[in-house]
């Protein structure tokens, strides 16, 4: 009995300590990010031993100041536009997500914390009170690649109870990203739900495959990496070797078999960012009867293998003989790939081929690609 009382007393003391800690450090003092009424944003990070702390993200890079309570703080010097923002802390040269913010995304090997500033794009990228689509993780077998692979598939609201055949958008991720990139950082589900509800985009199925040749799926979803080792670039050595691009019709065949699709060229679109845009260009050129809408965000064709051979001649044949309804490339002047993209545009036009391309966007970043996707889906499958 005495032992039980001693244990109970110990537990009470422990809870008392926790309660005292909570009272001594109010949650608003250590919560990492707060959007203020004027749309400035305040960041906080508690570390008594750090020599310096910096916050860096879509909103800029700001050094933080340490207070007497060991909480580092900074407020952006200007209001932020409505939108979805990703950020991380740099603590004595160590990059880390915000430990007090459980909203996080992963892109290009970096784990970001994130927040939304309401209004404008922020509302489009947020979950609204509208009918919601369904996101599924589906496995298919690739005979050409010799492995099971995952597809992330969005079906619009009402698909399960409907009978109508729908068009399909194949949406590809970038280099060092995975098949969940458009879901996490790209806010694809929220964009599609909201635009379809507003009548600005046609109801469509969106398919997001993993463009990394030797990987089955995003980290944590594959079968070969059950020990959850970090998936660094060493796992991506076969990406862009042409094998995945050559095997792409297997994905289209699977989707047409298992979903109610318009299984024709007029019912298919393909686009992507950076590497995914390059793959969209290469895949559509190799299979010119497959897609009527082709997009490329912040990219120029880069690849190896048979699918990249004689690419310019394939593109010429695609655009002059097969004439897709819309062939669209976009890149902003501040993008790191802009010089190569400009050269590609000029090389194609020098062959006497006209196609739509536009200088547009902020840089090689998700701010740009979310806007690109928003514009692209509003213009496809309209007839």
Protein Blocks (a to p, Z undefined) as FASTA:
>chain_A
ZZmmmmmmmmmmmmmmmmmmmmmmcfklmombdcdfkopacdddddfkbmbdcdddfkoc
cdddddfkopacdddfbdcdeddddddddeehiacddfkbcbdcdeehiacdddddeehj
lmmmpccddddddddddddddfklopacdddddddehklmmmbdcddddddddehiafkl
mmmmnommmmmmmmmmnopaccdddddddfbfklmbdehiamklmnopacdfklmmmgon
lmmmmmmmmmmmmmmmmpccdfbfklpccddehjlmmmmmmmmmmmmmlbcbdcdehiad
ddedjklgoklmmmmmmmmmnopabdcddddfklmklmmmmmmmmmmmmnopacdddded
jbdcfklmmmmmmmmmmmgokZZ
